Amino acid sequence: MFGNSYKNKQTAAYITMVFIIAALVLLIVGTETFVDKRHDYNMEEQKQTIQRFAVQCYASEGSYPPSLEYLEANYGLILNREKYTYIYSVFASNVMPDIVVTPSLEQKQELLEKDK
């Protein structure tokens, strides 16, 4: 009878340990997924901010800004060039520029190292 009680306690301890390990794994995976989604959201937010500033310039001046530097100098746009690379392509002054925001080279390297 004593042996059976000991085995039940040992089995319960193993089951508890398995649940704790599974919960930790799910927490780690969930956190990484959240961070990745947050990073994507931040890039989209950066793009939308640039678009708002460009539209503000168009409304004020009648043409879209020729560059991001123009928005920085004249409209107070602040860009995080350490974290992101910005591509701003102007076709014509009356056409909304194409705006692409990507992680900077350092950010890409960090993301690749994190995936290893």
C-alpha contacts under 8 A as a table, 3 or more apart, distances in Angstrom:
res1	aa1	res2	aa2	distance
1	M	4	N	5.27
1	M	5	S	6.55
2	F	5	S	5.35
2	F	6	Y	6.36
3	G	6	Y	5.11
3	G	7	K	6.23
4	N	7	K	5.10
4	N	8	N	6.25
5	S	8	N	5.10
5	S	9	K	6.30
6	Y	9	K	5.19
6	Y	10	Q	6.13
7	K	10	Q	4.98
7	K	11	T	5.99
8	N	11	T	5.08
8	N	12	A	6.07
9	K	12	A	5.04
9	K	13	A	6.12
10	Q	13	A	5.04
10	Q	14	Y	6.30
11	T	14	Y	5.12
11	T	15	I	6.19
12	A	15	I	5.08
12	A	16	T	6.08
13	A	16	T	5.09
13	A	17	M	6.11
14	Y	17	M	5.02
14	Y	18	V	6.16
15	I	18	V	5.10
15	I	19	F	6.27
16	T	19	F	5.15
16	T	20	I	6.21
17	M	20	I	5.10
17	M	21	I	6.16
18	V	21	I	5.19
18	V	22	A	6.08
19	F	22	A	5.05
19	F	23	A	6.05
20	I	23	A	5.08
20	I	24	L	6.19
21	I	24	L	5.10
21	I	25	V	6.20
22	A	25	V	5.12
22	A	26	L	6.19
23	A	26	L	5.13
23	A	27	L	6.09
24	L	27	L	4.99
24	L	28	I	6.18
25	V	28	I	5.21
25	V	29	V	6.16
26	L	29	V	5.17
26	L	30	G	5.87
27	L	30	G	5.09
27	L	31	T	6.05
28	I	31	T	5.15
28	I	32	E	6.29
29	V	32	E	5.24
29	V	33	T	6.22
30	G	33	T	5.10
30	G	34	F	6.11
31	T	34	F	5.03
31	T	35	V	6.18
32	E	35	V	5.11
32	E	36	D	6.20
33	T	36	D	5.13
33	T	37	K	6.17
34	F	37	K	5.18
34	F	38	R	6.02
35	V	38	R	5.01
35	V	39	H	6.16
36	D	39	H	5.13
36	D	40	D	6.44
37	K	40	D	5.12
37	K	41	Y	6.12
38	R	41	Y	4.95
38	R	42	N	6.12
39	H	42	N	5.12
39	H	43	M	6.47
40	D	43	M	5.27
40	D	44	E	6.42
41	Y	44	E	5.17
41	Y	45	E	6.07
42	N	45	E	4.93
42	N	46	Q	6.13
43	M	46	Q	5.08
43	M	47	K	6.37
43	M	84	Y	7.79
43	M	101	V	5.87
43	M	102	T	6.77
43	M	103	P	7.79
44	E	47	K	5.09
44	E	48	Q	6.24
44	E	101	V	7.45
45	E	48	Q	5.12
45	E	49	T	6.15
46	Q	49	T	5.14
46	Q	50	I	6.37
46	Q	101	V	7.10
47	K	50	I	5.23
47	K	51	Q	6.26
47	K	99	I	6.48
47	K	100	V	6.77
47	K	101	V	6.15
48	Q	51	Q	4.97
48	Q	52	R	6.20
49	T	52	R	5.12
49	T	53	F	6.34
50	I	53	F	5.14
50	I	54	A	6.12
50	I	77	L	7.62
50	I	99	I	7.81
51	Q	54	A	5.00
51	Q	55	V	6.13
51	Q	99	I	7.72
52	R	55	V	5.14
52	R	56	Q	6.13
53	F	56	Q	4.98
53	F	57	C	6.22
53	F	71	L	7.00
53	F	75	Y	7.24
53	F	77	L	7.19
54	A	57	C	5.07
54	A	58	Y	6.19
54	A	64	Y	5.82
54	A	65	P	6.20
54	A	71	L	7.38
54	A	96	M	7.78
55	V	58	Y	4.89
55	V	59	A	6.08
55	V	64	Y	6.97
56	Q	59	A	5.12
56	Q	60	S	6.19
57	C	60	S	5.09
57	C	61	E	5.77
57	C	62	G	7.42
57	C	63	S	6.95
57	C	64	Y	6.03
57	C	65	P	6.41
57	C	71	L	7.89
57	C	75	Y	7.76
58	Y	61	E	5.33
58	Y	62	G	4.75
58	Y	63	S	4.54
58	Y	64	Y	4.74
58	Y	65	P	7.27
58	Y	94	N	7.98
59	A	62	G	5.74
59	A	63	S	7.62
61	E	64	Y	7.80
62	G	94	N	7.64
63	S	93	S	4.95
63	S	94	N	5.36
64	Y	93	S	5.15
64	Y	94	N	6.18
64	Y	95	V	7.13
64	Y	96	M	6.63
64	Y	97	P	7.46
65	P	68	L	7.36
65	P	70	Y	6.36
65	P	71	L	6.67
65	P	93	S	7.30
66	P	70	Y	6.69
66	P	90	V	6.68
66	P	93	S	7.37
67	S	70	Y	5.26
67	S	71	L	6.84
67	S	88	Y	6.79
67	S	90	V	7.80
68	L	71	L	5.08
68	L	72	E	6.23
68	L	88	Y	6.91
69	E	72	E	4.93
69	E	73	A	6.06
70	Y	73	A	5.17
70	Y	74	N	5.89
70	Y	75	Y	7.71
71	L	74	N	5.35
71	L	75	Y	5.03
71	L	76	G	6.55
71	L	77	L	5.65
72	E	75	Y	5.78
72	E	76	G	4.95
72	E	77	L	4.36
72	E	78	I	6.19
72	E	79	L	7.97
73	A	76	G	6.17
73	A	77	L	7.57
80	N	83	K	5.64
80	N	84	Y	6.09
81	R	84	Y	5.12
81	R	85	T	6.06
81	R	86	Y	7.64
81	R	104	S	7.47
82	E	85	T	7.86
82	E	104	S	6.60
82	E	106	E	7.94
83	K	103	P	6.08
83	K	104	S	5.31
83	K	106	E	7.51
83	K	107	Q	6.19
84	Y	101	V	6.45
84	Y	102	T	5.55
84	Y	103	P	4.44
84	Y	104	S	4.43
84	Y	107	Q	7.67
85	T	101	V	5.83
85	T	102	T	5.24
85	T	103	P	5.86
85	T	104	S	4.95
85	T	105	L	7.99
86	Y	99	I	7.28
86	Y	100	V	5.88
86	Y	101	V	4.83
86	Y	102	T	6.62
87	I	98	D	7.75
87	I	99	I	5.70
87	I	100	V	4.99
87	I	101	V	6.45
88	Y	97	P	6.48
88	Y	98	D	5.81
88	Y	99	I	4.82
88	Y	100	V	6.67
89	S	97	P	5.41
89	S	98	D	5.06
89	S	99	I	6.57
90	V	93	S	7.23
90	V	95	V	7.70
90	V	96	M	7.50
90	V	97	P	4.65
90	V	98	D	6.67
91	F	95	V	6.58
91	F	96	M	7.98
91	F	97	P	6.47
92	A	95	V	5.34
92	A	96	M	7.95
92	A	97	P	7.84
93	S	96	M	7.77
103	P	106	E	7.82
103	P	107	Q	5.46
103	P	108	K	5.90
104	S	107	Q	5.08
104	S	108	K	6.18
105	L	108	K	5.08
105	L	109	Q	6.24
106	E	109	Q	5.13
106	E	110	E	6.24
107	Q	110	E	5.02
107	Q	111	L	6.15
108	K	111	L	5.06
108	K	112	L	6.12
109	Q	112	L	5.06
109	Q	113	E	6.10
110	E	113	E	5.12
110	E	114	K	6.06
111	L	114	K	5.02
111	L	115	D	6.29
112	L	115	D	5.15
112	L	116	K	6.62
113	E	116	K	5.34
